[in-house]
Every structure is written in C-alpha cells, then in structure tokens.
Amino acid sequence: MEFRKIQLTKQNTLTVVYRNGDSDTITMAGANIVHRDLKSAMRALIPHLALLTDQREAMGFTLNELLAQDGTDEKSVYHRLSVSDVTLGESEVEVSISGTRILSRGDVVKVDGPKLSLTDDDKYDYLGDLQLAIDNLKYEVKLYIEERKWGLKEGTLNFGEAGDPFDGVQPGDVPKVTVDVTGGEPKKKGRKKKEPQPEAA
C-alpha cells in the first residue's frame, strides 16, 4: 500500500488516495470517524508544520521544545495550528504537510508546507523525526483501512426522559403478569363427521 494523500476531514473521517499491490490508484472516503490514535499521529505533525512554515510561535524553539508544548497555554503551536492533510510523492520519498492556522482575530487561513525529500533534504534539521512521524501516521491509516480501527461516536443518554421503572413498586410486592393471546377462532373439539363411503358393486 503506497500512500499518495492522507486527509482528515472536518467530520473527523478520513479520505485517502493510495496505490494497491496491482498498481491501481484508489480513493477511499471513509464514513467512520477516526480513532484517537490516528488523530494523535496527525497532531504530532503540528510542530513540523510550524517549523517548516516559519510560524512565529516556533521561532527560537527546537522540535523537542515544541513537542513539550502540547497541552499547555494558548500561545503554543498546538493552539494556533492544525494539520489536515499529508501529500506523499512517488515511492513516498517526498512529503508536504498542509493545515490551517487560526489568526488573532479568529479567521482561519490555509498553511502549506514546502515539499521535502525524506531521504536527503539538508534544509530541514529534523528530517529523521519527521520520517518517524510520517511512518506512524501511515501505520494508523493502514489500520483504519484494513483492520477497521475506527473511533466510537460519543452520545448522551437522557435517563430523566425514560421515567422510573420502579415507580409505585413496594419492597416485597409480587409482580403481576398479564398475557394477552390473540389468534384465530378456537378449534372445535369432538369427532369428525364420517363421510359416506361409496357402496361396492
């Protein structure tokens, strides 16, 4: 399975373009929401996108310092940026990361990272870490496609609307059971009438 594009939709489903073993290019639009592990694998690319696109929140920080910001204050790269898709070139050697940035006034703009070679690009200092993050993402996407590793939709149950099933029941009460039988007419009991036998000639 050779991936071309991995995209996380706004509905938290997955759209994937990949080449199978027969060299067929397949576009799969998943209907099921992604597992949190796949979301985490996509989230791990946020510091790389910040460094590759020279975001001001990443200025003066190393990759490890940006990774440590996950779950911290509003000034972190995780609060301002999100990664939505990863595009892989021929033989998965080239990669580009895209996402969105929330501006100070609340507007959202698209952010596209440059195309990088994962084998010998000397312009990016954290190429090995990026390769590991991409491999982890591909692994989670493969599980989504082949093993159906999907997330669960969370819902709420309103127990107040159902009422109390024990309302009016006292301890020690014997439950009353009523059975209604519906059906056709009751069968008649008795012997069948004998039909007259033809006389032998």
N, C-alpha and C positions, 0 to 999 in steps of 0.2 A: 504494500500500500504506500504509494508515493503522493504526499500531500502537495496541493497547489495553493489552496486558500482555506483558512480556518476563520470563521466569523461567528462571534457571539452576538445574537440579535437582541433587540430591546426587550423582547418577551422571554429572555433567558433560554432560548433554544439555540440550536447550532446549525449553521449552514457550512457545508464542507465540499470542496472540489478536490477530488483525488483521482489517481490513476491506479487501476487494479492490476492484477498479475497478467491479464490479457492485453494490457496497454489501452484499455478503454478508459476514457475520461468520464467520471461520474460526478454529478452534482447532487448532493443529498441535503434536503431541507428537513431537519428534524422537527418533529411535532412535540417531543417531550422535553421538559426543562432539563438543563444540565445539572450534573452532580456538583456539589460544593468543591470537590477536588479539582474539577475542571475550571471552575471559577477561580480557585486559588492559583492554578497554573497560569491562567491568563493574567491574574493580578500580579504575579511575580515578574511580569514583563514591564510593569509601570516604571520602575527606576531606570530600566534600559531605554525606554522611550523618552524619559525626561533627560537623560544624558545625551542621547543621540540628537535630540531636537533643541538642545541648549535652553531648557526651561530655567527660569530664574530661581525656582525652588531647588534646583540641582546644582547651581553654581557653588563651587568651593567644597563640594561633598564627594566622597568616594562612593562606590557602589555599595559597600558594606554599611556605610553610614546612612545611605538612603533606604536600604533594606530594613535597618533598625527603626526607621520612622513609621513603619506600618502600625496603625492603631493609635498614633499619637495625635498631636494637635492639628488644627485646621491649616497650618502653614506647610504641612508635609505634602510631598508629591502625590501621595495616595488620596488626598482630599481633593486635589485640583485636577488630576489626570485619571483617565481610564483607558484601557486597551480594548479595542473592539475586534480587530482582525489582524491576522498574520498572513502574509503572502510569501510563498516559497518558490524559488526559481527552479530551473532544470536540475534534476538529481538532488533537490533540496539543499543545494550549496549556497544559493543566495537567499537572503531573507529581508523583508521590510515589515515594520510594525506600524500600525495605524491605530488611532484612538481619538479621544475628544478631550478638550480642556474647558473647564468652567472658568470664565473670566470673573473679575471682581464685581462687575455689575450684574452677574447672573447669566450672561449669554454663554452659549456653548459653541465652540469652534472645533473644526476637524484638525487633527495634527497627524502629519505623515512623516515617518522617519525615513532616512535615506536607505537605499538598497546596499546591503553589506554582503560580503563574501564570508561565509562561516569558516573558511579554511585558511585564508591568508590576508585578511584585511588589517593593515597595521595602523589604520586611522582610529580604531576603537580599542581601548585598553582592556576591556572586559569581554573579549570575544569567547573565551572558554566558558565563562559564566553564562553568557547568552546562549551558547550551544547547549549547555545543560538545561537551561530553562525551556528552550525550544523542544528538546528531546522529551522533557517531562510533559509539555503540552501535547505533543504528538501521541505520546503513550495514553494520556487521558482521552483524547479524541478517538483513538483506536478502540478503547474500552466502551466509549459511548456508541460507536457504530457496531462493533462485533459482539460485545458482551451485554449490551443494553444497560450500561451503568448510567442510569438516569437519576435525577433528583426527584424528591417527593413533593407534590403540591401540598402546601400547608393550608389548612382551613380551620374554621372555628365551629364548634358545636354550641348551640344555644340550648342549654338544659332547662332554662326557665320556660320555654315555649312548650315543652313536652308535658309539663304537669307532673304532679307527684303520683307515682304508681301505687303508693301505699296510703293514699288519702282515704280516710274512712275505715281503715282496717285496724282492728284492735288485736293486741297480742293474744294468742290462743284461739282466734277465730278460725273456723274450718271454712276453707274456700268453697264456694258454690260453683258448680259446673253445670252449664246448660248446653245441651246438644240439640240442634235443630236438624231434622232429617228431611230432606226434600227428595222427591223422586216421582216415579210414575204411579199408576194405580196399584193397590195391593194385589198380590197374587191370590187367586181363589183356591181354596182347599177342597179336596174331595177327589172322587174318581172321575176319570174321563169317560165321556159317553162312548159306548161301543157303536161303531159304525156297522150297519147291516152288511153281512157277508153275502156275496152272490151265491146262489144255490148251484151245486154241481149238476151237470146234465147227464 
